[in-house]
Amino acid sequence: MEDEVMSKTPSERHPTNEERPLSGSVQRDAAIEVPRHRYDAQPTTSRSVEATTLKMGEPPKISTRLVPIGNAGRTQRWRIEVEISGAEMSGFHPPPVKPVTIDRVVLAKSKAEVITPSMPDDGRVLARRPKRIKMPEPFMIRFGDLRYRPTTIFAPDGRKAYYDTGYPWRCLLRITTPRGWSGSGVLIGPRHVLTASHCIDWTPGWLNVDVLYSNNSSLATSGGWLAYAESKVGPGSISDSESDEDYAVLVLNDRLGDRFGWLGCRTYNSSWDDETSLWWSVGYPQDMSTTGQVAYYQTDFLLNELGADLGSARLIRSSTFDNWPGQSGSPVFGFWSNGPYVVGVVSGQNESHNHISGGSLLTSLVSRARSDHP
């Protein structure tokens, strides 16, 4: 076994958890070799919808029409119009998501600390920084000589709008449930999405994801049918016992990761506290876009693992990372020599710190969901 491991190339070997993420000019200049997977340029997507006929035993008449509506990046966009005669068609939302709760004792035994990223072998290269877009300045509130913005953001606000169809920035997802737009997520496997547990409608309800949603369109969409979690968080306030376990892994109907790639995942190491500033996060903050129309990124912030929070689920804090509702479920990640790795999930905020859920249970949960449904 030892000879087999040593025979692998550097990009195939799993890095140890003690390695630090790349920072500063190192990330900009380093040779980052992301593992690749075979890409099917003709993906197949299936959807189903129910219809009720007005007469017993008489099937409805169906006609379809394809209408070109422009392009997104390198792809052509179409609208599929379906007309059904002799029947009433119900909503197009998928069935309710089925919850899968995994006990923390079971997750702790797996000890999956590193899960590698991957990008499709489609000829494109890694995009080290996202392409920014210009946005109008947010309005200011006046009170005498005082001027302030209607947010609790640690000045200066480090978030910037972007739209980039390159890997890994396209792996951002906007999540919608029966309650409406519920938060953000990221592709973490071939058909797997990492998000916050409180972004899931555990009633249960249906759930849709949109890849890099922007201006009422996205690169792709799918529905979730399973949601893995250690704790079903919400609704309402999140308790102290749940705040460090506020993450879930969705299993999608479609293999979106094959087309767009996915980020890796690793356990946060407290030796990185307050030392590595080149962390990244992407998401859809509501204070910037009330309907989640614009993606934002932030970098150059510090993390600090809460020392009093011991165990396999860990709470990570930051007073330099800016967070607002809608960013819940956003990934916090860094770059290593073989690509981007998520170390935590944005959970919430208060007046002094923003909070990220992490720890070894996070990587174990991702490993379990991917193992059960590859």
Summary of the structure (lengths in Angstrom):
residues: 374
radius of gyration: 21.4
end to end distance: 24.5
largest distance: 73.7
contacts: 1195
relative contact order: 0.19
helix: 13%
strand: 36%
